[in-house]
Amino acid sequence: MAKKITVLGATGNIGTALVHHLLGQGHQVTAVARPSARLDALQQAGATTKAGDAHDAAFLTDALRGADAAFLMIPPSPTVPDVLAHMQQIGEAIAQAVRDAGVRHVVHLSSIGAEQPTGTGPVVGLHHQEARLNAIEGLAVAHLRPAYFMENLLANVGMVQHMGIIGSATRPDVAFPMVATRDIAAKAAELLSGPALEGHTVHYLLGPRDYSMAEATAILGRAIGRPELPYVPFPYADARQGMVGAGLSENMADLYIEMTQHINEEKSMTKGPRTAETTTPTTLEEFAQTVFAPAFEGAAAGAPATA
């Protein structure tokens, strides 16, 4: 049965794939994001579009009103001076809009590690958003807790081009789950288009297996014809300086370093309940061939890589 489904963050990697999944299943989709060519493309694909600011509870209420179900997310804002305060403002606007619009079934994009109240960098903001949504009376919510996005590795394209390495502050040997955003979108579509949601549920999405950064670098290197591509671990201070130099706010860089320390200490960001249900199909080898290598080749030809 066709549903009316609203998708926040519709122009991101997950949101765009999700909108196309739902349209292909015959649902009426309202795609919500800031104005952009990507939002226009979703309208051309058959979605109703609403362009506006996620801080605006009245705008979000209008976008959610009448929906049978909704996909909720706090859009990333890595350049703001106080990331967690920014996430709180948007999170509260989303929660207010859900209440005012009377939506009863939502899928929320959270993260692995969101069960922890501190120590996980920007994921702390999602810990609070899970609690915010759980507190809405009568709301059935499925929290998606995906692991590290494979798409995050696209940030290394320029480093490979100009320095001949992949590097970060993450230990080379610590293995952790990595998931393709296409698989997150597929799970969200399954939950939104399936039977009515009930209660508060958590769904981990952990990719096919765990990978270390040394192993990930070898896989990416083979895909771009550089099988000897090295992984170089950076000191935290150097990694922070690099992130700020790339345009992140100092606060965002600090939060990413905190999250990296959590991974290096093999805490909750590296551990999820590995079951058949939480294991997703796209391998890093497939991602390297179908996403990373084309982005690298495009960058080499002068086109910017997109995360």
C-alpha positions in Angstrom: 0.0 0.0 0.0 1.4 3.4 -1.0 2.2 5.8 1.8 2.9 9.5 2.1 6.5 9.7 3.3 8.5 12.8 4.2 12.3 12.6 3.9 14.5 15.2 5.7 18.1 15.7 4.4 16.9 14.5 1.0 19.9 15.7 -1.0 22.5 13.8 1.0 23.9 10.4 0.0 21.4 8.6 2.1 18.5 10.9 1.5 18.8 10.9 -2.3 19.0 7.1 -2.5 16.1 6.8 0.0 13.9 9.1 -2.1 14.6 7.0 -5.2 13.9 3.8 -3.3 10.6 5.0 -2.1 9.5 6.5 -5.4 10.3 3.2 -7.1 8.0 1.5 -4.6 5.1 3.8 -5.6 5.1 6.0 -2.5 4.3 9.7 -2.4 7.5 11.3 -1.3 8.1 14.8 0.0 11.8 15.6 -0.2 13.0 18.3 2.3 16.4 20.1 2.1 18.0 23.4 1.4 17.5 24.7 -2.1 19.9 23.1 -4.6 20.2 21.5 -8.0 20.1 18.1 -6.2 16.7 19.0 -4.8 15.4 20.1 -8.2 16.5 16.7 -9.6 14.4 14.9 -7.0 11.4 16.9 -8.1 12.1 15.9 -11.7 12.2 12.3 -10.5 8.7 12.6 -9.1 9.0 13.8 -5.5 7.3 16.8 -4.0 10.0 19.1 -2.8 10.1 21.6 0.1 13.2 23.8 0.4 14.0 25.5 3.7 16.0 25.6 6.9 16.1 22.7 9.3 16.2 25.2 12.2 12.7 26.4 11.3 10.1 24.3 13.2 7.2 25.9 11.4 8.7 24.9 8.0 9.4 21.4 9.2 5.9 21.1 10.6 4.4 22.0 7.2 6.7 19.5 5.5 5.7 16.7 7.9 2.0 17.4 8.2 -0.1 14.6 6.6 2.8 12.2 6.3 2.1 8.5 7.2 5.8 8.2 8.1 9.0 10.2 8.0 12.8 9.9 7.8 14.5 12.2 10.2 18.1 13.3 10.4 20.2 16.3 11.7 22.1 17.5 8.6 25.9 17.7 9.2 27.3 21.2 9.7 31.1 20.8 10.2 31.9 24.5 9.9 29.7 25.9 12.8 31.5 27.2 15.9 29.5 25.0 18.4 28.5 21.8 16.7 26.6 20.2 19.6 24.6 23.4 20.3 23.8 23.5 16.6 22.6 19.9 16.6 20.5 20.6 19.7 18.8 23.6 18.0 17.9 21.5 14.9 17.0 18.4 17.0 14.6 20.4 19.1 13.0 22.0 16.0 12.6 18.5 14.4 11.0 17.1 17.6 8.7 20.1 17.9 7.6 19.7 14.3 6.9 15.9 14.8 4.7 16.8 17.7 2.9 19.6 15.9 2.4 17.7 12.7 1.1 14.6 14.4 3.5 12.2 12.7 3.3 8.8 14.4 5.9 6.7 12.6 9.5 7.8 12.0 12.9 6.4 11.1 15.7 8.4 12.7 19.3 8.4 11.4 21.5 8.0 14.5 24.9 6.4 14.8 26.9 3.6 16.3 28.0 4.7 19.7 24.8 6.8 20.3 24.0 4.8 23.5 27.0 6.6 25.1 26.3 10.1 26.6 29.9 11.3 26.3 33.2 10.7 24.6 32.0 10.0 21.1 32.4 13.5 19.5 29.5 14.6 17.4 27.6 11.4 18.1 26.8 12.8 21.5 24.3 15.0 19.7 22.6 12.0 18.3 22.4 10.4 21.8 20.4 13.4 22.8 18.2 13.3 19.7 17.3 9.7 20.3 16.2 10.6 23.8 14.2 13.6 22.5 12.3 11.5 20.0 11.7 8.7 22.5 10.1 11.3 24.8 7.3 12.2 22.3 4.1 10.5 23.4 2.6 8.1 20.9 5.6 8.2 18.5 6.9 4.9 17.1 10.6 5.4 16.2 13.2 3.2 14.6 16.7 4.5 15.3 19.3 3.5 12.7 22.8 3.2 14.2 25.1 2.8 11.2 28.8 2.4 11.6 31.5 4.5 9.9 30.4 5.5 6.4 32.6 4.1 3.6 31.9 7.5 1.9 34.0 9.2 4.6 37.0 7.7 2.8 36.4 10.0 -0.2 37.9 12.8 1.9 41.3 11.1 1.2 41.1 11.6 -2.6 43.0 14.9 -2.5 45.6 13.4 -0.1 46.2 10.5 -2.4 46.6 12.9 -5.4 48.9 15.4 -3.7 50.8 13.3 -1.1 50.6 9.8 -2.3 49.2 8.5 1.0 46.0 8.0 3.0 46.4 9.2 6.5 44.5 10.1 9.7 44.8 9.9 13.4 43.1 6.5 13.5 45.4 3.6 14.5 46.3 1.5 11.4 45.6 -1.8 13.1 42.2 -1.2 14.9 39.4 -2.9 13.0 35.9 -1.4 13.0 32.7 -1.8 10.9 32.3 0.3 7.8 29.0 0.6 5.9 28.0 2.0 2.5 25.3 4.7 2.6 23.4 2.9 -0.1 22.8 0.1 2.4 21.6 2.6 5.0 19.1 4.0 2.6 17.9 0.5 1.7 17.2 -0.3 5.4 15.4 3.0 5.9 13.2 2.3 2.9 12.4 -1.2 4.2 11.3 0.2 7.6 9.3 3.1 6.1 7.5 1.1 3.5 6.8 -2.0 5.7 4.3 -2.6 8.4 3.6 0.2 10.9 6.4 0.8 13.3 5.9 0.0 17.0 7.6 1.4 20.1 11.3 2.4 20.2 13.7 0.1 18.3 17.4 0.3 17.4 18.8 -1.1 14.2 22.6 -1.4 13.8 24.0 -1.3 10.3 27.6 -2.7 10.3 28.6 -3.4 6.7 29.8 -6.8 5.7 32.7 -7.0 8.2 35.2 -5.0 10.1 38.2 -3.3 8.4 41.3 -1.6 9.7 42.5 1.6 8.0 45.7 -0.2 6.9 43.4 -2.8 5.2 41.1 -0.2 3.8 44.0 1.7 2.3 45.2 -1.4 0.6 41.8 -2.1 -0.9 41.4 1.5 -2.1 44.9 1.5 -3.5 44.3 -1.6 -5.6 41.1 -0.1 -7.0 43.0 3.0 -8.3 46.0 1.1 -9.6 48.2 2.0 -6.6 48.6 -1.3 -4.8 51.5 0.0 -2.7 49.5 3.0 -1.4 50.6 3.5 2.3 48.5 4.4 5.3 50.2 6.9 7.5 48.9 7.5 11.1 49.0 11.1 12.1 49.5 12.6 15.6 46.2 14.0 17.0 47.6 17.6 16.8 48.6 17.2 13.1 45.2 15.6 12.2 43.4 18.5 14.0 45.5 21.1 12.2 44.7 19.4 8.9 41.0 19.4 9.5 40.9 23.1 10.4 43.0 23.8 7.3 40.4 22.0 5.2 37.7 24.3 6.5 36.2 22.5 9.6 35.6 24.6 12.6 38.0 24.2 15.5 35.1 22.7 17.6 34.3 20.2 14.9 37.9 19.2 14.6 38.1 18.7 18.4 34.9 16.5 18.3 36.4 14.4 15.5 39.6 13.9 17.4 37.5 12.8 20.4 35.6 10.3 18.2 38.9 9.0 16.8 40.3 8.5 20.3 37.2 6.5 21.1 37.9 4.3 18.1 41.6 4.0 18.9 40.7 2.8 22.4 38.3 0.2 20.8 35.2 1.4 22.6 31.6 1.5 21.4 32.4 3.1 18.0 34.2 -0.1 17.0 31.7 -2.6 18.4 28.2 -3.4 17.3 26.0 -6.5 17.6 27.2 -8.5 14.5 24.2 -10.6 13.3 22.7 -11.5 10.0 20.3 -8.6 10.4 22.9 -6.0 11.2 25.3 -7.1 8.4 24.8 -5.2 5.2 25.9 -6.4 1.7 28.2 -3.8 0.1 31.8 -4.7 0.6 34.6 -2.2 0.8 36.1 -3.8 -2.4 32.8 -3.1 -4.2 32.7 0.5 -2.8 36.3 1.0 -3.9 35.5 0.0 -7.5 32.2 1.7 -7.9 32.5 4.9 -5.9 36.1 5.6 -4.8 37.9 4.9 -8.0 35.5 7.0 -10.2 35.8 9.9 -7.7 39.6 9.6 -7.8 39.6 9.5 -11.6 37.1 12.4 -11.7 39.3 14.5 -9.4 42.4 13.7 -11.5 40.4 15.0 -14.5 39.6 18.2 -12.6 36.1 17.3 -11.2 35.7 17.7 -7.4 35.1 14.6 -5.3 31.8 14.5 -3.5 31.4 13.0 0.0 
